[in-house]
Amino acid sequence: MKIPALTTTQMIEVDRLMIEVYGINLLRMMENAGRNLAEMALRILKEKDTGNKVAILCGAGNNGGGGMVAARHLHNRGADVHLIRVSDSPLKDIPAQQWEILAKMGLKNEPDFNLLDANLIIDAMIGYGLKGNPRSGVAHFIEKANASGKPILSLDAPSGLDTSSGAPGKPCIHARSTLTLALPKVGLITESAKEVVGNLYLADISVPPELYKNLGLDVEALFFKDTIIEISNLGEKNV
């Protein structure tokens, strides 16, 4: 199976077309992303069978919103969820809605939660748009997560990675697994990114095949058997 990789510019265009042309708004995409992230986390926990305590590091943007959706699904399915806001910046509108839902469910910010107590850390801090090194507040939690020695599952890309060049920032999450969305970003499949990406998986966020055709991309029906697939042969343009 050949899977095209997207540049950051192409992924921005995919998001725009989803909303403006197909009416698949950000709330729907975020729900799909977060639900698949929760499913991926549960698969990891069940495979390791070491416990069900999940720490979720949430940024203020849409990547953080995906982590918040995952928190809801994980809580509903019986995981012991611990939320950590990693930024003092105001939440964007839709992540703010997700945060309000979690608050009503009794899930609150736990900035002092000890990551050493987690069985799995979910990195939902920075999405695919990062340029340069992470800001100091996020950098602090990247370093704490890496130092914990606990398995890390990143949403879309390890926080700190430039998804265009594949260059890890200083610092950058060293993920055990990365669940990227829609299609892989070119930076994820570079040689320089291998060490921080870990095992790479792809999740469905309901992008119509017609959208890809309009961008000149030949994309097979990737998710016929599962909404999450593992990607192999990292480092190649088509994987």
C-alpha positions in Angstrom: 0.0 0.0 0.0 1.4 3.4 -1.0 0.4 6.3 1.2 1.4 9.8 0.1 2.9 12.1 2.6 1.7 15.7 3.0 3.6 18.9 3.4 2.5 21.2 6.2 1.1 23.5 3.5 -1.0 20.7 2.0 -2.3 19.7 5.4 -3.4 23.2 6.1 -5.3 23.1 2.7 -6.9 19.7 3.7 -8.2 21.3 6.9 -9.5 24.3 5.0 -11.3 22.2 2.4 -12.8 19.9 5.0 -14.4 22.9 6.7 -15.2 25.3 3.8 -16.1 22.9 1.0 -17.3 19.7 2.6 -18.8 21.2 5.8 -16.9 18.8 8.0 -16.1 21.2 10.8 -13.3 21.3 13.3 -15.5 19.9 16.0 -16.2 16.8 14.0 -12.5 16.3 13.0 -11.4 16.8 16.6 -13.9 14.2 17.8 -12.6 11.7 15.3 -9.0 12.4 16.2 -9.6 12.2 19.9 -11.6 9.1 19.7 -8.9 7.3 17.7 -6.3 8.6 20.1 -8.2 7.1 23.0 -8.5 3.8 21.1 -4.7 3.8 20.4 -4.0 4.5 24.0 -6.2 1.6 25.2 -4.5 -0.7 22.7 -1.1 0.2 24.2 -2.3 -0.2 27.8 -3.9 -3.6 27.1 -0.7 -4.8 25.3 1.5 -3.7 28.2 -1.0 -4.8 30.9 0.7 -2.7 33.5 -2.2 -0.4 34.6 -4.7 2.1 33.3 -3.3 5.4 34.6 -3.0 8.0 31.7 -1.5 11.4 32.0 -2.6 13.7 29.1 -0.5 16.8 28.4 -2.8 19.3 26.6 -1.8 22.4 24.8 -4.0 25.4 24.2 -4.7 24.8 20.5 -6.5 22.2 18.5 -3.9 19.5 19.2 -4.7 20.0 22.9 -8.4 19.8 22.0 -7.8 16.3 20.5 -6.2 15.3 23.8 -9.2 16.5 25.7 -11.5 14.5 23.5 -9.3 11.5 24.2 -9.5 12.2 27.9 -13.3 12.0 27.8 -13.4 8.7 25.9 -10.7 7.2 28.1 -12.5 8.2 31.2 -15.8 6.8 29.9 -14.1 3.5 29.1 -12.6 3.1 32.6 -9.1 4.6 32.4 -7.7 6.6 35.3 -7.2 10.0 33.5 -5.0 12.9 34.7 -5.2 16.1 32.8 -2.3 18.6 32.6 -2.6 22.0 30.9 0.9 22.9 29.7 0.2 26.5 28.6 -1.1 29.6 30.3 -2.4 30.9 26.9 -6.1 31.1 26.6 -7.7 28.1 25.0 -9.0 28.4 21.4 -12.8 28.3 21.1 -13.3 24.6 20.4 -10.7 23.3 22.8 -12.3 25.6 25.4 -15.6 23.8 24.8 -13.9 20.4 25.3 -12.3 21.7 28.5 -15.8 22.7 29.9 -17.1 19.3 29.1 -14.3 17.7 31.1 -14.8 20.0 34.0 -18.5 19.0 34.2 -17.3 15.4 34.2 -15.1 16.1 37.2 -11.8 16.1 35.3 -9.7 19.0 36.4 -6.2 20.4 35.6 -3.6 18.5 37.7 -0.4 20.5 37.1 1.5 18.8 39.9 0.6 15.2 38.8 3.8 13.1 39.0 4.4 11.7 35.5 6.3 8.8 37.1 3.0 7.5 38.4 1.5 7.2 34.8 1.4 4.0 32.8 1.1 6.1 29.6 1.7 9.7 28.8 -0.3 11.3 25.9 1.5 14.2 24.2 -1.2 16.5 22.8 0.8 19.8 23.2 1.8 21.0 19.7 0.4 20.1 16.3 1.8 20.2 12.8 2.4 24.0 12.6 5.4 24.4 14.8 8.3 26.5 13.6 11.4 26.8 15.8 11.8 25.5 19.3 8.9 25.1 21.7 8.2 27.9 24.1 9.5 27.6 27.7 6.3 26.4 29.3 5.8 23.6 26.8 9.5 22.8 26.8 9.4 22.2 30.5 6.8 19.5 30.1 8.5 18.0 27.2 11.6 17.6 29.3 9.6 16.2 32.2 7.8 13.6 30.0 11.1 12.5 28.4 12.8 12.2 31.8 10.0 10.1 33.2 11.0 7.1 31.1 7.3 6.3 30.7 5.9 5.4 27.2 4.7 8.4 25.3 2.0 8.5 22.7 2.0 11.6 20.6 -1.0 13.0 18.7 -0.2 13.9 15.0 3.5 14.6 15.7 5.9 14.6 18.7 5.8 18.0 20.2 8.8 19.9 19.2 9.2 18.3 15.8 9.2 20.4 12.6 6.7 18.4 10.4 8.1 20.0 7.3 11.8 19.4 7.7 11.7 16.5 10.2 14.2 18.4 12.4 13.6 17.8 16.1 13.5 21.0 18.1 15.2 21.6 21.4 13.6 20.0 23.3 11.4 17.5 21.4 9.2 14.7 22.7 10.7 11.2 22.2 7.6 9.2 21.6 7.2 5.5 21.8 4.4 5.8 19.3 2.9 8.6 17.2 -0.7 8.7 15.9 -0.8 11.0 13.0 -4.0 12.2 11.3 -5.4 12.0 7.7 -2.0 11.4 6.0 1.6 11.4 7.3 3.4 14.7 7.2 6.7 14.6 5.3 8.7 15.4 8.3 7.5 12.3 10.2 9.1 10.0 7.7 12.5 11.5 7.5 15.6 9.8 8.9 16.1 12.7 11.3 12.7 12.1 12.9 12.9 8.3 13.4 14.2 8.6 16.9 11.5 10.9 18.2 8.5 9.5 16.2 8.8 5.9 17.3 6.2 3.5 15.9 4.1 5.5 13.4 0.3 5.0 13.1 -2.3 6.7 10.9 -5.8 7.6 12.0 -9.0 8.4 10.1 -10.5 11.8 10.6 -13.1 11.2 7.8 -11.3 13.1 4.9 -13.4 12.3 1.7 -11.4 10.6 -1.1 -12.8 13.3 -3.4 -10.9 16.0 -1.5 -7.5 14.2 -2.0 -8.4 13.8 -5.8 -8.9 17.6 -6.0 -5.4 18.1 -4.6 -4.0 15.7 -7.2 -3.3 12.9 -4.7 -4.0 9.3 -5.4 -5.0 7.8 -2.0 -6.3 4.3 -1.6 -9.1 3.3 0.8 -6.8 3.2 3.8 -9.3 2.5 6.6 -11.5 -0.3 5.2 -10.4 -2.7 8.0 -9.6 -0.3 10.8 -9.7 3.4 11.6 -6.1 3.1 12.8 -3.3 1.5 10.7 0.4 1.1 11.3 2.8 2.6 8.8 6.1 0.9 7.9 9.1 1.7 5.8 9.8 5.1 7.4 12.0 7.4 5.5 10.4 7.0 2.1 8.1 9.5 0.4 5.5 6.8 -0.1 5.1 4.3 2.8 
